[in-house]
Structures are given as C-alpha cells and as structure tokens.
C-alpha cells in the first residue's frame, strides 16, 4: 500500500510539465508502489484566442520550444504550428478516462503530450484525440462517449477550480504561480504531496529540480524505500513498457545524455522528433 499520494496539477499542452517528465519517471522508479500518483487538469487555454490575447503567437511558441528543448533535453518539433490550440479538449479527454477507465488515464495523458510536442496534430483537433487514443490502445469512439458524459465536464471544472486555489504554502512561492482572471493559479507541473497516514500535505508549485522532490519524500516518509538506479538502458525500457525520450532514460539510469544515446543505439530503435527522439527496445 502506498505511503504517499502525489497529485500533479498539469496540462497536456504545457512544455514545462513535459520537460519535467524525466523527474516524474525517476520518482516512479525510485519509490515504486510506495507513491500513489494522480493528475488534475489545469486547462491552460479553453480557446486559441486566450493565447493570442496574452500576446502568445505560433512564432513565439516555436521560439520558446526551441529554448526549452535545448535547456531540458526533451524532444520537441520546433516548426511553428499553423495556429495556437486550446488545451481544454485534451484535458477533458484525460478527465473522462480518469472516470471511466482510470487504469489508462495516465497513459492517455502521456500520449497526448508526446503527439503534441512531436507536432503530429494540434491539441484541439479531433485527429489529436484519435492519435492519442490509438497510442493508448483506447477505442476512439469509446473515448468520445466518455467525453460526452456530463460527469467529465463537471470533473474538469472541479480540477480547474482546485488549480486556481493553490495551497497557502504555495502562495509564499508566488513566482511559481500564474495569473488568471480571479487571482493566482498553479503552474504546470505543480505537486501536492500527501502523507496518507495523517493527511499532512506539502505543496510544491511549478517546475523544480529533481532534488526538491527527492528530499521532500525522504523527509515526509523516512521509512519509504528507495531503489537503486537501473543497471542498463534495456532495463529502463522494459520497465516503462512505452517509448521514452533519451533524456528520460538518461535521468533514470544516471547517465549523461550522450552516453545514453550511444547505449540506446545498440539496443533500441528511435522515432526522431525535433533534435532527439523516442526509443523502443529492439525485438
């Protein structure tokens, strides 16, 4: 049974949440079943116009993607998108899966992220939902039925409201929060980490170095086990059961990114995206 629950406030369209995936994966490896994970959707934009009103255009987005891919190592196709895209439909899909098939909700979120940053489709287009559903082995028509359930829309509104009422401790780190019309909200990814034995909850707002999460868990539940790093890149890929970026594998296996790429080239096949790619174990 888990000792800790981590609730991630996130959005499939957020490049910071995507860039933090290596840290989340490493935490999952190190702490395994001692940590229970959940995700709530922030909804960065309900319509493309919300981005444009903030002065964020496809050209500015592409420039930001280029910087983030360089600085954080995750593969991103940096060609400018034809337009800005709302994130709400993708968020609704994740929440709908959480209600109807919780065992696939995390995978669907991952697939939406990967297809989005690979530039396979715009996040608010039906094609994106079809691609992500297929990658997550979900029938697209079934996903559409889940999304049409009024409970999904209600749950999404509840997620959005929770994201816009950050814990008091998070407000101390105000620079890690963002504006919305009613005040301040969590940025992505923000974590609320709860010790299940007594309900003590600690807020970790915004993108943070890995050591922040590691030290927090060590102090919150000192008895929680911590696995050693994987011994090889094939072990990482077998454990994940899904394609991983070079950066994710490097962080998990405590390798330099160049060393991880060299080792991966011997045992795995790469789907090239941007300046890097996603790896699948050969055979």
N, C-alpha and C positions, 0 to 999 in steps of 0.2 A: 504494500500500500504506500502511496506517495506521502512524503512528509511536507512537501511544499507545492503550492499551486502558483504558477506564473501566468498571469493574464496579460497578453500582449495587445496593446492598442495600435492598430496598424491599418494599412490600406494597400491593395494590390498595385496601385499606381505610384506609391512613394519610393523614390530612389534611395532614400536613407534606410528605410526598412529592408529593401532589397540588399543594400550594401552591408547590413547587419546580419544577413543570413549565415555567414560563416561562424559568427559568435553564437547564434542560437543553436546551430548544428553541434558546435563543440560542447555547449552546455548539455545538450541532449545525450551526447556520447559520454561525457564525464559522469553525469548524475543519473542517467537512465531512468528507471521506474521510480526513483525517489522524488522526481519532479513531475508534476502533472501540468500539462500545457493547455491553454485556451486562448482564443483570439476574439477580440471585439473590433468592429469596423469603425474607423473614424469618419470616412467619406470626405475626401479632400475637396471634391467638387461634384455637385449634383448636376451641373451643366457645363459645357465648354466655356460659356460666357463668363463663368466665375473666375476662370484663369485669366481671361482677357481683361476683365475689369481690374485685376490686380497687376496688369501690365506684363503678364507672362505669356509669351508667344512661342510657337514652334521653334523659332530660331534661338530664343533664349533657353528653351528646354534642351535643345540639342547641345548647346554650349555647356550647360550645366551637366548633362550626361557625360560629356567628354571629360570634364574635370573629375567627376565622381568615379568614373571607371578607372581613370589614371590613378587617383589617390587611394581607392579602396579595392581595386583589383577584380571587381565583378564584371562579367561580360555584358556590355550594353551596345546595341546598334545605335550609333550616334547620328545617323542620317536624319535630318529634320522630318517630323511627321507632317502629313498633309494638313492637319488641324489639331487643336487641343481636344482632348477627350475627357468626358465625365468619368469619374470613378464609381459613381453610385451603382450602376447595373452590376459591375463585378462584385462590389461589396454585398449587394443583395443576394447574388448567387452563393457567396460563401455563407451568409447567414441562413439561407434556405437549406443548404446542405447540412449546416450545423443542426437544424431542427429535424430534418427528415433522414439524414444518414450521417450522423456525427463522425463515424469512422473514416469518412472520406473528405471531410471539410478541410482539414489541414492540407491534404494533397491537392485539392482543388485550388486553394489559395496559392500554393506553390506554383501550380501550373499556370495560373493567371499571371503571376509575377514573371515567370520565365518567358511566356509568349509575349507579354507586354514589352519587356526590355529587349527581347530579340527583334521587336518590330514586326511581328507576324501579322498583327491586326491592331486596330485601335481598340482601346479598352472598353468603349461603349458600343461597339458594333456586335451584331449577332454572331458574326464569324468568330470573334474572340471567345464567346461562350461555347461555341461548338468545338473550337480547337482545344480549349482548356478541359471541357468535359471529356473529349476523346482521350486526351493525355492522362486524365484521372480515371479512365475506364468507367465513366458515367454516361448513361444514355442521355443525349442532348434533349430529347423530348421530355424525359423524366425530370431533368433539371428545370426545364421551362415550367413544368407543372408545380414543382416545389416553389419556384419563384412567384408563381401566381397565387400561392396560399397567402391569405391576408396576415397570417401569423408571422410570415417572413418580413413583411413591411413593418409590422409593429416591432418586431425584434430589432430590426435595423434602426428604427427611430430610437429605441432604448439604448442601443450601442452608441449612437451619435450623441445622445444626451449624456451618457456616462463619460464619454471622451471630452465633453465640454464642461465637466465638473471635476477637474483634477483634484486629487487629494491636497490638503493644506500643505503638507511637506513638499509636494511637487511645486507649489506656487513659490516657495522660497527660491527655487532654481528657475526664476521667471524666464531667463534667457533660453531655457529649454522648452518653453511653451510657445504657442502661436496665437494670433488674434482670430477671433470670429466676431460676428455682429453683437453677440451677447457678453463678450469678455475674453477669457483665455481658454485654450483647449490643449490637450495633449498633442505633441508632435509624434511622428512615427519613426522608429518604434518606441513606445513608452511601455514600461512594465509595472504592474502591481504584483508584488511578490508576497504571498500569504503563507505563514506557518500554520498548517492545518490543525495542529494540536491546540492552539489557543486563539487563532484568528488574527494574530499580530500581522499587520500588512505594512510593507515598505514600498514607497513609490520611487521608481527610477525613470524619470522623464527624459525622453529624447535619446538620440544616438549617443552611446557611451563606449569607452574602451572595454575590451573583454574583462580586464581585471576587476572592474567595478562589479560585474555580475558574479564573478568567481568569489571575491571577498565577501560580498553580501550573503551568498549561500553558505559559505563557511562559517560566518558569524551567526546567521539565523538558525541554522540547524547543524551544530558542530558534529553530530553523530552521523550525518549523511555521508554515505560512501562516495568515493571519487576514483573512477577508473583511471588506469594509466592510458597514455596516448596509444592510438592504434600502431601496430608494428609495421604496416605496409599500406600502400595505396589500394591494392585489391581488397584488403580488409575493410577499408573505408567504404568502397563502392558496394561491396556485398552487404554491409550493414545498412547503408542508405536505401538500397533497393530502387534507386531512381538516379537519373543523371545528375552529376554535381559539377559545379564550376571548379576550375583549377584552384581558385582562391579558397573555396570551401574545403577542398581536400588538403591543401597546404596548412590551413589553420588547424584542422582536425588532427593531422599527423605531425604537427610541429616541424614543418619543412619550409624552406624558402620556396617561393612560388616557382622559380626557375627549376629547382630540384624536383618539385612535384610534377611539373610539366615533363621533364625528362623521364621520370619513372612512369608516368601515365602513358607516354608514347610507346612504351614497351608492352603494355598490357591492356590498353583501352582504346576505344575509338572516340573521336572528338566531333561534335557538331559545332562548327565555327560560328561565333557570334561576336560582332564587334572586334576588339583586339584580342579576344581569348575564345572561350567556348565551354561546352558541357561535355562530360566524359561518361561513357558507358563501358562497362567491363566487357572485353572481347570474349566471344564464345559463350 
